[in-house]
Amino acid sequence: MHEVEAALSRIPDLAGHPREAVTWERLGGLTNRVYKVMVGNAAYVLRIAGEGTSEYIDRKVEAHNARVAAAAGVSPEVLFTDETEGLMLTRYLDNCETMSPALFRDRPGAPARAAQVLKRMHDCDQAFEFRFELFEMIDEYRGILKKRDALLPYGYDVAVAEAQEAGAALAKSPPPLAPCHCDPLSENFLDDGTRMWVVDWEYSGMNDPIWDLGDVSVEAEFDEGQDQEMMAAYCGGPVPEALYGRMILYKALCDLLWTLWGLIQHADNNPAEDFWAYSTRRFARCTALMASNLYTSSMAAVERDA
C-alpha cells in the first residue's frame, strides 16, 4: 500500500486525488510490480520497476520505444514515466484478456492476431532506440553473472559456439531492421478477441523482425500448426521456406539468450518463480531443437536463400 501511494504521489495528474478516491489491485510481473489503479471511473496501469533491473534495462530507451509503440496503435498510451526510477503509468485497456500459452491454444485465431499486431509494429516506419544484438547481449548477461559468481548450465559454451553458426547464416540475408518488441512473452499480449495489443517494452529495439515471431512461438509453446498459422498471417499468404526456417533458428536462439536472463533472476533471488528450473528448462529446449532435423533443414533453407 505504501509503495503504491508513494508512486502515485510522484505522478502530477494523480497526486492531488484524495486517498479514498483511489483503489488498486496487483496484476503481476516477473521482475516488476504492476498494478491496476482506479481513480473514479478512470483506469490505469502502474508499473514500479524491480530492484536491480536498471543494471540490464535502459529506462530511457524503454520510455521512448513505448511511446512509439503507442503512437503506432499497438500499445496503450503512455501517460507518465520516470526514466531514473523506472516508474511508468499507462492507460488500462478494458475488455482484454491477458494471454498465456493455454489461451493461445484455446482462443481461435490467437496466433494470427499476435502476428498481425507485431506486423503492424514492424511496418510502422518509425525507429526505436537501441539495437538489439543477440551475441552482445549474451556477453553482457554473462558479465553480470560472472560478477555474481553464478553457474551456467553444463554445455552452455558449446551451445553458444553452435549458435554462432546460425548467427552467421542469418546474417547472410538479413531483412531490414524494424522496431521489435524482442521479448514477446505470452502475458505481454492483451486480446479482445478481434485484435491484440502488446505491452512491456523493456527489451525492445531495432532487430530482425523474425526474431519476434520465433520468440512468440517459444514463449507460447506453439506447435507446428500454430507456427504455420502465425507465419501465414504475418506473410499474408504462403510462407517462404527460408523465412520459416529463419523463425525456427530464432526459436533456439531466443531460448539460449533468455536462459541467461533467468539465471540473473535466480542469482538475484527473485521470488516470482523457480528461475533455476526456468533456465535449465529453456536451455534443454534450446539444445533439443539444435540437435533436431528441423533445425538442420531450417539452417539449410536460410543458407540457400543467402
Buried (B, 14 or more C-beta within 10 A) or exposed (E): EEEBEEBBEEBEEBEEEEEEEBEBEEBEBBBBBBBBBBBEEEEBBBBBBBEBBEEBBBBEBBBBBBBBBBEBEBBBEBBBBBBEEBBBBBBBBEEBBBBBBEBBBEBEBBBBBBBBBBBBBBEBEBEBBBEBBBBEBBEBBBEBBEEEEBEBBEEBEEBBEBBEEBBEBBEEEEEEBBBBBBBBBBBBBBBEEEBBBBBBBBBBBBBBBBBBBBBBBBBBBBEEEBBBBBBBBBBEEEBEBBBBBBBBBBBBBBBBBBBBBBBBBBBBEBEEEBBBEBBBBBBBBBBEBBEEEBBEEBBBBBBEBE
